Amino acid sequence: MPFYSIFRFFYLLGAVNALFFAFLIFSRSNRKRSDVILGVWLVFLSAQLMIPFIYMTNIRVYTYMVGYESTLLTLHPIFLYNYVLTLTNEKRKLKSILLSFSPAILVGIMMYPYFQMPMEVKYRFVNSGERIPLNVLPSVIVSGGCFIWYIVATFKALKKHKQQILQVYSYRDNVDLLWLRRLAVTFSFFFFFDMGLAIVFSIIEIPLAWTDFSFYIMLTFFIFILGYFGYRQGEIFRFEPLNIAREAHESRAKEELHDHKAEIPVINEADAQKLSALMKEEQPFLESSLTINDLSRMMDMPPHQLSRVINRHFGMNFFEYVNQYRIEYFKQLAADPKYQHYSLLGLGLECGFNSKSSFNRVFKEHTGLTPGAVRKQIEAELVSQ
């Protein structure tokens, strides 16, 4: 059937694509642990996508494999969780990573009675719409619970990372893992949609094979996006990650509780004045890749101490503190006749922003206006003078 031929080609293309990206990642000379996890994950994703391809090629061969896709499906949220943790430089031992895959092994063991069923029984289950056998339900429940647990843990890790980079970086591009958050949300939506559809189809006795089409199409696109952005994703922390976010949170918690007995570090006013003078005179904010480690070296001060000065004295995180200077510098340049011929993006790059998207996003967050609107306001004020 032409319909089946199109889907077969689509699934095969996705499986080959996953292996191709895995090969590129494993070929890196400076592979990190996150690269290894991503590469292995892509191999398993390729295997997952070969299952519907085999189903459309030879239903009898596929019948022998029914049930294995459930075990493979349990692996993906675990791979995602470990990939996020290693990518954000969490210190995890290899033993902890391997132990995190125990739920997938458990699902495989629980599926054993189903694997032992006669082929004719499994064939009827796949194609005639018979309800899920009762001895399979526990493995389905464990698989669904595993998915929920690791997806929630992944989003918590991404949220923690988002807070930490604001204390370390003056930019977000290539370090905020926005693409991975969006990908995780999309994958979660399709998983739960497909699971709900499978339950409904099982109740009304429609062949479960029909529920797989939408999920595996999504998985094909998921593989391409994961492989492409995963291959492009560089190392996030060029230095030892700091516990700055945790320290800032603890300091705020102590203040909110008004615990006067607790020892809250005293901020040296001279440090704050020295920092302000440095920012105005040497203008380090013009460096688009500025980090708190860079600024701490210029201040001759430990990064955690500098972060405390910014958090407690100025009431901001590092990201907000640096970008307020960039915004003010933009206003100065916009009012300078020498820069009237500059485009908005040109002015943004001159001020230390590293891309158009970050330029617009930071302006909107800090001023509530776009850079273009701010420039028009400044030009209107100059005309009225």
C-alpha positions as CSV (number, residue, x, y, z in Angstrom):
1,M,0.0,0.0,0.0
2,P,1.3,3.5,-0.8
3,F,0.2,4.7,2.6
4,Y,2.4,2.1,4.3
5,S,5.3,2.7,2.0
6,I,5.4,6.4,2.9
7,F,5.4,5.6,6.6
8,R,8.0,2.8,6.2
9,F,10.3,5.2,4.4
10,F,9.7,7.9,7.0
11,Y,10.5,5.5,9.9
12,L,13.6,4.1,8.2
13,L,14.9,7.6,7.5
14,G,14.5,8.5,11.2
15,A,16.3,5.4,12.3
16,V,19.2,6.0,9.9
17,N,19.2,9.6,10.9
18,A,19.6,8.7,14.6
19,L,22.6,6.4,13.8
20,F,24.2,9.1,11.7
21,F,24.0,11.7,14.5
22,A,25.3,9.0,17.0
23,F,28.3,8.4,14.7
24,L,29.0,12.1,14.5
25,I,28.9,12.5,18.3
26,F,31.0,9.4,18.9
27,S,33.5,10.7,16.4
28,R,34.3,13.8,18.4
29,S,37.8,14.0,19.7
30,N,36.8,15.8,22.9
31,R,33.8,13.7,23.9
32,K,32.3,14.4,27.3
33,R,30.1,12.1,29.3
34,S,27.0,14.0,28.1
35,D,28.0,13.2,24.5
36,V,28.4,9.5,25.3
37,I,24.9,9.4,26.9
38,L,23.4,11.2,23.9
39,G,25.1,8.9,21.4
40,V,23.9,5.8,23.2
41,W,20.4,7.3,23.5
42,L,20.3,7.9,19.8
43,V,21.2,4.3,19.1
44,F,18.3,3.1,21.3
45,L,16.0,5.7,19.6
46,S,17.0,4.2,16.2
47,A,16.1,0.7,17.6
48,Q,12.7,2.1,18.8
49,L,11.9,3.5,15.4
50,M,12.8,0.2,13.6
51,I,9.9,-1.6,15.4
52,P,7.1,0.1,13.4
53,F,9.2,-0.3,10.2
54,I,9.4,-4.0,10.8
55,Y,5.6,-4.0,11.6
56,M,4.9,-2.6,8.2
57,T,7.4,-4.9,6.5
58,N,6.6,-8.2,8.0
59,I,3.8,-8.5,10.6
60,R,4.9,-12.0,11.6
61,V,8.4,-10.9,12.5
62,Y,7.0,-8.0,14.3
63,T,4.7,-10.2,16.4
64,Y,7.8,-11.8,17.9
65,M,9.0,-8.4,19.0
66,V,5.8,-7.1,20.5
67,G,6.5,-5.9,24.1
68,Y,10.1,-4.9,23.5
69,E,9.0,-1.4,22.5
70,S,7.5,-0.9,26.0
71,T,10.9,-1.7,27.5
72,L,12.7,0.6,25.0
73,L,10.1,3.4,25.7
74,T,10.9,3.3,29.4
75,L,14.6,4.1,28.6
76,H,14.0,7.4,26.9
77,P,13.0,9.6,29.9
78,I,15.9,8.0,31.8
79,F,18.3,8.9,29.0
80,L,16.8,12.5,28.9
81,Y,17.3,12.9,32.7
82,N,20.9,11.7,32.7
83,Y,21.7,13.8,29.6
84,V,20.4,17.0,31.2
85,L,22.4,16.3,34.5
86,T,25.7,15.5,32.7
87,L,25.2,18.4,30.3
88,T,24.7,20.9,33.1
89,N,27.9,19.5,34.8
90,E,26.2,17.8,37.7
91,K,28.7,15.5,39.4
92,R,27.3,12.0,39.0
93,K,29.1,8.8,39.4
94,L,28.9,6.1,36.7
95,K,27.3,3.8,39.2
96,S,24.4,6.3,39.8
97,I,23.8,6.7,36.1
98,L,23.6,2.9,35.6
99,L,21.3,2.4,38.6
100,S,18.9,5.0,37.2
101,F,18.1,2.5,34.4
102,S,16.9,-0.2,36.8
103,P,13.1,0.7,36.2
104,A,13.6,-0.2,32.5
105,I,15.1,-3.5,33.5
106,L,12.2,-4.1,35.9
107,V,9.7,-3.4,33.1
108,G,11.6,-5.9,30.9
109,I,11.3,-8.6,33.6
110,M,7.6,-7.9,34.2
111,M,7.0,-8.2,30.4
112,Y,8.5,-11.8,30.4
113,P,5.0,-13.5,30.7
114,Y,3.9,-11.6,27.6
115,F,7.0,-12.5,25.7
116,Q,6.2,-16.2,26.4
117,M,2.7,-16.0,25.0
118,P,2.1,-18.0,21.7
119,M,2.7,-16.0,18.6
120,E,-1.0,-16.4,17.6
121,V,-2.2,-14.8,20.8
122,K,0.1,-11.8,20.4
123,Y,-0.9,-11.5,16.8
124,R,-4.6,-11.2,17.7
125,F,-3.7,-8.7,20.4
126,V,-1.9,-6.4,17.9
127,N,-4.3,-6.6,15.0
128,S,-7.8,-7.5,16.3
129,G,-8.2,-5.0,19.1
130,E,-8.2,-7.4,22.0
131,R,-7.8,-5.8,25.4
132,I,-4.4,-5.6,27.1
133,P,-3.8,-8.9,29.0
134,L,-4.0,-8.5,32.7
135,N,-0.5,-9.8,33.3
136,V,0.9,-6.9,31.1
137,L,-0.9,-4.1,33.1
138,P,1.7,-4.0,35.9
139,S,4.5,-3.4,33.5
140,V,2.4,-0.6,31.8
141,I,1.8,1.0,35.1
142,V,5.5,0.9,36.1
143,S,6.5,2.2,32.7
144,G,4.1,5.1,32.9
145,G,5.2,5.9,36.5
146,C,8.8,5.8,35.5
147,F,8.1,8.2,32.7
148,I,6.3,10.7,35.0
149,W,9.0,10.4,37.7
150,Y,12.0,11.1,35.3
151,I,10.2,13.8,33.3
152,V,9.4,15.7,36.5
153,A,13.0,15.2,37.7
154,T,14.3,16.5,34.3
155,F,12.2,19.7,34.5
156,K,13.4,20.3,38.1
157,A,17.0,19.9,36.9
158,L,16.4,22.3,34.0
159,K,14.8,24.8,36.3
160,K,17.8,24.6,38.7
161,H,20.1,25.1,35.7
162,K,18.2,28.1,34.6
163,Q,18.6,29.7,38.0
164,Q,22.3,28.9,38.1
165,I,23.2,30.4,34.8
166,L,21.7,33.7,35.8
167,Q,24.2,33.8,38.6
168,V,27.1,32.8,36.4
169,Y,26.5,34.2,32.8
170,S,25.7,37.6,31.4
171,Y,24.0,35.9,28.4
172,R,21.6,32.9,27.8
173,D,22.3,31.8,24.2
174,N,23.6,28.3,24.0
175,V,23.6,27.8,27.7
176,D,20.0,28.0,28.8
177,L,19.0,24.7,27.1
178,L,15.7,26.3,26.0
179,W,15.7,23.9,23.0
180,L,15.9,20.9,25.4
181,R,13.0,22.2,27.6
182,R,10.8,22.7,24.6
183,L,11.7,19.2,23.3
184,A,11.0,17.6,26.6
185,V,7.6,19.3,26.8
186,T,6.7,18.2,23.3
187,F,7.8,14.6,23.9
188,S,5.9,14.5,27.2
189,F,2.7,15.7,25.5
190,F,2.8,13.1,22.7
191,F,3.7,10.3,25.2
192,F,0.7,11.0,27.4
193,F,-1.5,11.6,24.4
194,D,-0.5,8.3,22.9
195,M,-0.9,6.5,26.2
196,G,-4.4,8.0,26.7
197,L,-5.3,7.0,23.1
198,A,-4.0,3.4,23.7
199,I,-6.2,3.1,26.8
200,V,-9.3,4.3,24.9
201,F,-8.6,2.0,21.9
202,S,-8.1,-0.9,24.3
203,I,-11.5,-0.3,25.9
204,I,-13.3,0.0,22.6
205,E,-11.3,-2.8,21.1
206,I,-9.5,-1.0,18.3
207,P,-6.1,-2.4,17.2
208,L,-3.4,-0.7,19.3
209,A,-1.1,-0.6,16.2
210,W,-3.1,2.5,15.1
211,T,-2.1,4.5,18.1
212,D,1.5,4.2,17.2
213,F,1.4,6.2,13.9
214,S,1.3,9.6,15.5
215,F,3.8,8.8,18.2
216,Y,6.4,7.4,15.9
217,I,6.0,10.3,13.5
218,M,6.7,12.6,16.4
219,L,9.6,10.4,17.4
220,T,11.1,10.8,13.9
221,F,11.1,14.6,14.2
222,F,12.3,14.3,17.9
223,I,15.3,12.4,16.7
224,F,16.3,15.0,14.2
225,I,16.0,17.9,16.6
226,L,17.7,16.1,19.4
227,G,20.6,14.9,17.2
228,Y,21.0,18.3,15.5
229,F,20.9,20.5,18.6
230,G,22.7,17.9,20.7
231,Y,25.6,17.8,18.2
232,R,25.8,21.6,18.2
233,Q,25.5,22.0,22.0
234,G,28.8,23.0,23.3
235,E,30.1,22.6,26.9
236,I,28.1,24.9,29.1
237,F,30.4,25.4,32.0
238,R,34.0,26.2,31.0
239,F,34.9,26.2,34.7
240,E,34.0,24.3,37.8
241,P,30.2,25.0,38.4
242,L,29.5,27.2,41.4
243,N,26.9,26.7,44.1
244,I,26.0,30.4,43.8
245,A,22.3,29.8,43.2
246,R,22.1,27.7,46.3
247,E,23.9,30.3,48.4
248,A,21.8,33.1,47.1
249,H,18.6,31.1,47.9
250,E,19.8,30.4,51.4
251,S,20.6,34.1,52.0
252,R,17.2,35.2,50.8
253,A,15.5,32.5,52.9
254,K,17.3,33.8,56.1
255,E,16.2,37.3,55.4
256,E,12.6,36.3,54.7
257,L,12.5,34.5,58.1
258,H,14.1,37.5,59.8
259,D,16.4,35.1,61.6
260,H,18.6,37.6,63.3
261,K,20.4,34.9,65.1
262,A,21.6,33.3,61.9
263,E,24.9,34.5,60.6
264,I,24.2,36.5,57.4
265,P,27.5,37.5,55.7
266,V,28.1,41.3,56.0
267,I,28.6,43.0,52.6
268,N,31.6,45.3,52.5
269,E,30.4,48.7,51.1
270,A,33.9,49.2,49.7
271,D,33.5,46.1,47.5
272,A,30.2,47.4,46.1
273,Q,31.8,50.8,45.3
274,K,34.8,49.1,43.7
275,L,32.6,47.0,41.5
276,S,30.5,50.0,40.4
277,A,33.7,51.9,39.6
278,L,35.0,49.0,37.6
279,M,31.9,48.7,35.6
280,K,31.8,52.4,34.7
281,E,35.5,52.8,34.0
282,E,36.6,49.6,32.3
283,Q,33.2,48.6,30.9
284,P,33.6,44.8,31.1
285,F,30.0,44.5,30.1
286,L,30.9,45.2,26.5
287,E,32.4,41.7,26.4
288,S,29.4,39.6,25.2
289,S,30.8,36.3,26.8
290,L,31.4,37.9,30.2
291,T,31.0,35.4,33.1
292,I,31.2,35.9,36.9
293,N,34.6,34.2,36.9
294,D,35.9,36.8,34.4
295,L,34.6,39.7,36.5
296,S,35.8,38.1,39.8
297,R,39.4,38.0,38.4
298,M,39.2,41.7,37.5
299,M,37.9,42.4,41.0
300,D,40.5,40.0,42.6
301,M,37.7,38.5,44.5
302,P,36.3,34.9,44.8
303,P,33.3,34.3,42.6
304,H,31.0,33.4,45.4
305,Q,31.9,36.6,47.3
306,L,31.3,38.7,44.2
307,S,27.9,37.0,43.7
308,R,27.0,37.8,47.3
309,V,27.8,41.5,46.7
310,I,25.7,41.7,43.6
311,N,22.8,39.7,45.1
312,R,22.6,41.5,48.5
313,H,23.9,45.0,47.8
314,F,22.3,45.6,44.4
315,G,19.4,43.1,44.7
316,M,20.1,41.4,41.4
317,N,21.6,38.3,40.0
318,F,24.7,38.5,37.8
319,F,22.8,38.4,34.6
320,E,20.5,41.3,35.5
321,Y,23.4,43.3,36.9
322,V,25.5,43.2,33.8
323,N,22.6,43.7,31.4
324,Q,21.4,46.8,33.1
325,Y,24.7,48.4,32.2
326,R,24.3,47.2,28.6
327,I,20.9,48.8,28.4
328,E,22.1,52.1,29.8
329,Y,25.0,52.1,27.4
330,F,22.6,51.5,24.5
331,K,20.6,54.6,25.6
332,Q,23.9,56.6,25.6
333,L,24.8,55.5,22.1
334,A,21.2,56.0,20.8
335,A,21.5,59.6,21.9
336,D,25.0,60.1,20.4
337,P,24.9,61.6,16.8
338,K,27.9,59.5,15.9
339,Y,25.8,56.4,16.1
340,Q,22.7,57.6,14.3
341,H,23.5,55.6,11.2
342,Y,23.8,52.3,13.3
343,S,21.0,49.8,13.0
344,L,19.3,48.5,16.2
345,L,21.3,45.3,16.0
346,G,24.5,47.1,15.4
347,L,24.0,49.2,18.5
348,G,23.1,46.0,20.5
349,L,26.3,44.3,19.4
350,E,28.3,47.4,20.4
351,C,26.7,47.2,23.9
352,G,27.7,43.6,24.5
353,F,24.6,41.7,23.4
354,N,25.6,38.6,21.4
355,S,22.5,38.1,19.3
356,K,19.3,39.8,18.1
357,S,17.1,37.5,20.1
358,S,18.9,38.1,23.4
359,F,19.0,41.8,22.7
360,N,15.3,42.0,22.2
361,R,14.5,39.6,25.1
362,V,16.6,41.4,27.7
363,F,15.2,44.8,26.7
364,K,11.7,43.6,27.0
365,E,12.3,42.0,30.4
366,H,14.1,45.0,31.9
367,T,12.2,48.0,30.4
368,G,9.0,46.5,29.1
369,L,9.8,48.0,25.7
370,T,11.5,46.9,22.6
371,P,14.9,48.4,21.7
372,G,13.2,50.2,18.7
373,A,10.6,51.8,21.0
374,V,13.3,53.0,23.4
375,R,15.3,54.5,20.5
376,K,12.3,56.3,19.3
377,Q,11.7,57.8,22.7
378,I,15.2,59.0,22.9
379,E,15.1,60.5,19.4
380,A,11.8,62.3,20.3
381,E,13.3,63.7,23.4
382,L,16.3,65.0,21.5
383,V,14.0,66.7,18.9
384,S,11.9,68.4,21.6
385,Q,15.0,69.9,23.3
